[in-house]
Amino acid sequence: MWVVFALISAFTLATSDALTKKALKDSNEYLAAWFRFFFSLPLLLILWPFIPVPELDAEFYRAFAIALPLEIVTIILYIKALRVSPLSLTLPFLAITPVFLIFISYLLVGEKVSFRGGAGIFLIAAGSYTLNISEIKKGILEPFRSIPREKGSVFMICVALIYCFTASLGKIAIEHSSPLYFVITYYIAITICLAPIAFWMGRNELRVFFRDKQFRKLVQPGVFFAVMAATHMLAMNLTKVAYMISVKRLSLIIGIMYGYFLFREENIKERFLGAVLMLIGFVLVVTAL
């Protein structure tokens, strides 16, 4: 069942990202980031009356408090990456998160992955590397050398590294509460904490943002984002962090297709080798349990 939840989370994340990038053509990235969270809340709050309040201990509050500021940083970097660079070049770098999670989730949560599962995770990461295969003719390390020239890729690499910690901390918080209780309280906290940053950084564009009703373009991304968050936490509760995040990274393939069909991004054909490697890795991860 965790695979179903993870795949739904992957699809809704890629869809939310594509719709957000489309909205970012006219909107301030900070305001767009905040409204995506804001519009995710109604759907999550509908579930609130049906969720029993679990007993919360010090571990829950500790994980929650550490993860929250890290999450705010990743949101800002993530949305900047979507704005300044093509989806097909920025999103693939998120595939490095599961690789580092093999070690970080072991240190923080005590989770171990099998040899087959580890191989699948590394194949997914290798797939992300070959998504830039056009640069390999200049040297096998050329894709890495080109990273500083693509600002969005640098932002997304930072996001991927921070996600290693927030994913593990989220797992701890879930184990000491419940998946849906955590996601609802967490998203409420993020929306509140991100508000002053978003409205301050977007203050010069705020009047135009509301006058032209640009916020309406973020309703759909917010709804998909809510579904992503709920299924993410449900899947996380049922399996190991590294496995769940690696399967969720199939959103990269979906994101690349969105990049081609919605934004006419180039070099789409050369990235199919990476997509195949990711799919093989997905099969290995799913059959590892």
PEVEN-V432305 format. One record per residue. RES is the residue in one small letter. PSI is psi in whole degrees, 0 to 359 (* if undefined). Layout:
# PEVEN-V432305
res=[RES	RES]
psi=[PSI	PSI]
This chain:
# PEVEN-V432305
res=[m	w	v	v	f	a	l	i	s	a	f	t	l	a	t	s	d	a	l	t	k	k	a	l	k	d	s	n	e	y	l	a	a	w	f	r	f	f	f	s	l	p	l	l	l	i	l	w	p	f	i	p	v	p	e	l	d	a	e	f	y	r	a	f	a	i	a	l	p	l	e	i	v	t	i	i	l	y	i	k	a	l	r	v	s	p	l	s	l	t	l	p	f	l	a	i	t	p	v	f	l	i	f	i	s	y	l	l	v	g	e	k	v	s	f	r	g	g	a	g	i	f	l	i	a	a	g	s	y	t	l	n	i	s	e	i	k	k	g	i	l	e	p	f	r	s	i	p	r	e	k	g	s	v	f	m	i	c	v	a	l	i	y	c	f	t	a	s	l	g	k	i	a	i	e	h	s	s	p	l	y	f	v	i	t	y	y	i	a	i	t	i	c	l	a	p	i	a	f	w	m	g	r	n	e	l	r	v	f	f	r	d	k	q	f	r	k	l	v	q	p	g	v	f	f	a	v	m	a	a	t	h	m	l	a	m	n	l	t	k	v	a	y	m	i	s	v	k	r	l	s	l	i	i	g	i	m	y	g	y	f	l	f	r	e	e	n	i	k	e	r	f	l	g	a	v	l	m	l	i	g	f	v	l	v	v	t	a	l]
psi=[330	329	319	312	318	321	321	318	320	313	314	329	312	320	317	319	316	317	325	317	322	319	331	349	329	354	154	136	329	318	321	318	316	316	332	319	317	316	353	339	317	316	321	322	337	327	341	312	341	2	119	143	117	166	125	136	185	327	320	310	326	312	318	312	326	320	326	306	326	322	321	318	316	325	314	315	321	311	328	319	319	327	318	346	161	145	320	345	332	313	324	333	345	344	345	344	311	327	311	333	335	320	318	320	331	317	320	324	341	21	136	141	153	169	315	316	318	320	319	318	317	327	322	319	319	323	322	326	315	355	339	33	340	335	346	333	342	357	144	335	2	321	324	323	333	351	313	339	347	96	319	325	321	315	315	329	318	318	314	319	318	326	331	320	317	326	317	320	323	321	317	314	321	317	336	17	246	156	309	325	317	313	322	311	323	316	328	315	318	315	319	314	329	339	306	325	313	314	333	311	335	16	326	340	4	317	314	323	317	325	316	4	44	336	337	330	348	4	309	313	323	320	313	326	323	316	319	313	315	313	328	310	323	318	320	326	341	351	184	149	312	321	313	314	323	318	320	334	357	347	337	317	316	319	321	320	320	319	322	310	326	324	2	40	146	176	34	324	322	345	0	331	316	321	320	316	320	320	321	317	321	315	317	318	316	326	5	338	*]
